[in-house]
């Protein structure tokens, strides 16, 4: 008589350990970060790993992190982009790898250049809006009139507009 294999309980089964980027996604979701933050962090962590020849972050240290951030600066990416990449790498080491991070204090974050905001006059806004038509004109008008960002305007739904009270609910 042949013995049938008994099914093991889920805790006894040999499941492979989650991959690094899957662990990053799970940690970000546990902390309720936004979907776009998750996408950005996973992308930057992937680039960091690929930049260093697909070596595991446990094998890397301060020189490699500095080299990655310097590489971004040399490519001419903005200060906010460099800081986002650095934040993703810091998250990787602090939360996923669990390595002590005393050397991270020595890494200098990129500084944004100080700029005066550009404000268009009413005439300039009218001239700009007169060149637009259809959906683009409507979106630009709503963005200008309500002070919305592009993504906020794109994500507007009919239920967010109250025509009687002339209000937008965001």
C-alpha positions as CSV (number, residue, x, y, z in Angstrom):
1,X,0.0,0.0,0.0
2,X,1.3,3.4,-1.0
3,X,1.5,6.2,1.5
4,X,0.0,9.5,0.4
5,X,1.9,12.6,1.4
6,X,0.4,14.4,4.3
7,X,-0.2,18.1,3.8
8,X,1.9,20.2,6.1
9,X,0.5,23.1,7.9
10,X,1.3,26.5,6.3
11,X,3.9,27.2,9.0
12,X,5.7,24.0,8.2
13,X,5.8,24.5,4.4
14,X,9.1,25.7,2.9
15,X,8.1,29.0,1.3
16,X,10.9,31.0,-0.2
17,X,11.7,34.1,1.7
18,X,10.2,37.2,0.2
19,X,12.5,39.0,-2.3
20,X,14.0,42.3,-1.2
21,X,11.8,44.6,-3.2
22,X,8.7,42.6,-2.1
23,X,9.8,43.2,1.5
24,X,10.2,46.9,0.7
25,X,6.7,47.1,-0.7
26,X,5.2,45.3,2.3
27,X,7.0,47.6,4.7
28,X,5.8,50.7,2.9
29,X,2.2,49.4,2.8
30,X,2.4,48.6,6.5
31,X,3.4,52.2,7.2
32,X,0.5,53.5,5.0
33,X,2.8,55.4,2.6
34,X,1.1,56.6,-0.6
35,X,1.1,54.5,-3.7
36,X,3.3,57.0,-5.5
37,X,5.9,56.9,-2.7
38,X,6.0,53.2,-2.9
39,X,6.6,53.3,-6.6
40,X,9.3,55.9,-6.2
41,X,11.1,54.1,-3.4
42,X,11.0,50.7,-5.1
43,X,12.3,52.3,-8.3
44,X,15.2,54.1,-6.5
45,X,16.1,51.1,-4.5
46,X,16.2,49.0,-7.7
47,X,18.4,51.6,-9.4
48,X,20.7,51.7,-6.4
49,X,21.1,47.9,-6.5
50,X,21.6,47.8,-10.3
51,X,24.1,50.7,-10.1
52,X,26.3,48.5,-7.8
53,X,26.2,45.4,-10.0
54,X,23.2,43.8,-8.3
55,X,25.0,43.3,-5.0
56,X,22.9,42.9,-1.9
57,X,22.7,46.1,0.1
58,X,24.1,44.3,3.2
59,X,27.4,44.1,1.2
60,X,27.3,47.9,0.5
61,X,28.1,50.8,2.8
62,X,28.7,54.5,3.0
63,X,31.1,54.8,0.0
64,X,28.5,53.0,-2.3
65,X,25.6,55.2,-1.1
66,X,27.7,58.3,-1.6
67,X,28.8,57.1,-5.0
68,X,25.2,56.6,-6.0
69,X,24.1,60.0,-4.9
70,X,27.2,61.6,-6.5
71,X,26.3,59.8,-9.7
72,X,22.8,61.3,-9.6
73,X,24.3,64.8,-9.0
74,X,26.7,64.3,-11.9
75,X,23.8,63.4,-14.2
76,X,22.3,66.7,-13.3
77,X,19.1,65.6,-11.5
78,X,17.4,68.1,-9.3
79,X,18.1,68.4,-5.6
80,X,14.6,67.1,-4.7
81,X,15.2,64.0,-6.9
82,X,18.6,63.4,-5.2
83,X,16.9,63.7,-1.8
84,X,14.1,61.3,-2.7
85,X,16.7,58.7,-3.9
86,X,18.6,59.2,-0.7
87,X,15.5,58.8,1.4
88,X,14.6,55.6,-0.4
89,X,18.1,54.2,0.3
90,X,17.9,55.3,4.0
91,X,14.5,53.6,4.3
92,X,16.1,50.4,2.8
93,X,18.9,50.3,5.3
94,X,16.8,51.4,8.3
95,X,13.8,49.3,7.8
96,X,14.6,46.4,5.5
97,X,18.3,45.6,6.0
98,X,18.3,46.6,9.6
99,X,21.9,47.8,9.6
100,X,23.0,50.5,12.0
101,X,23.1,53.8,10.2
102,X,25.7,56.0,12.0
103,X,27.4,56.7,8.7
104,X,24.2,58.1,7.2
105,X,24.5,61.2,9.3
106,X,27.6,62.1,7.3
107,X,25.8,62.1,4.0
108,X,25.0,65.6,2.8
109,X,21.6,66.2,1.3
110,X,21.3,68.3,-1.8
111,X,20.2,71.8,-1.3
112,X,17.5,73.4,-3.5
113,X,18.5,76.7,-5.1
114,X,16.5,79.6,-3.8
115,X,14.2,80.9,-6.5
116,X,11.5,83.5,-6.6
117,X,8.2,82.1,-7.7
118,X,7.0,83.2,-11.1
119,X,3.5,84.8,-10.9
120,X,1.7,85.7,-14.0
121,X,-0.3,88.9,-14.3
122,X,-4.0,88.8,-15.1
123,X,-3.3,89.8,-18.7
124,X,-0.7,87.1,-19.1
125,X,-3.1,84.5,-17.7
126,X,-5.9,85.7,-20.1
127,X,-3.5,85.5,-23.0
128,X,-2.4,82.0,-22.0
129,X,-6.0,80.7,-21.5
130,X,-7.1,82.3,-24.8
131,X,-4.6,80.0,-26.7
132,X,-6.1,76.9,-25.1
133,X,-9.3,75.1,-26.2
134,X,-11.6,72.2,-25.1
135,X,-10.6,70.0,-22.2
136,X,-7.1,71.6,-21.8
137,X,-8.7,75.1,-21.4
138,X,-11.2,73.7,-18.9
139,X,-8.5,72.0,-16.8
140,X,-6.1,75.1,-17.0
141,X,-9.0,77.4,-15.9
142,X,-10.0,75.2,-13.0
143,X,-6.3,74.8,-11.9
144,X,-5.8,78.6,-12.1
145,X,-9.1,79.5,-10.5
146,X,-9.0,77.0,-7.6
147,X,-5.2,76.8,-7.2
148,X,-5.1,73.1,-7.9
149,X,-2.1,71.0,-8.8
150,X,-2.2,69.0,-12.1
151,X,-2.8,65.7,-10.4
152,X,-5.5,67.1,-8.2
153,X,-7.3,68.5,-11.3
154,X,-6.9,65.2,-13.2
155,X,-8.3,63.2,-10.3
156,X,-11.4,65.4,-9.9
157,X,-14.7,63.6,-10.3
158,X,-18.2,64.8,-10.9
159,X,-19.2,64.1,-7.3
160,X,-16.4,66.5,-6.2
161,X,-18.1,69.5,-7.9
162,X,-21.0,71.3,-6.2
163,X,-22.5,73.6,-8.9
164,X,-25.2,75.0,-6.6
165,X,-22.6,76.3,-4.0
166,X,-19.9,76.8,-6.7
167,X,-17.5,74.6,-4.7
168,X,-14.9,71.9,-5.3
169,X,-14.5,69.2,-2.7
170,X,-11.0,67.7,-2.6
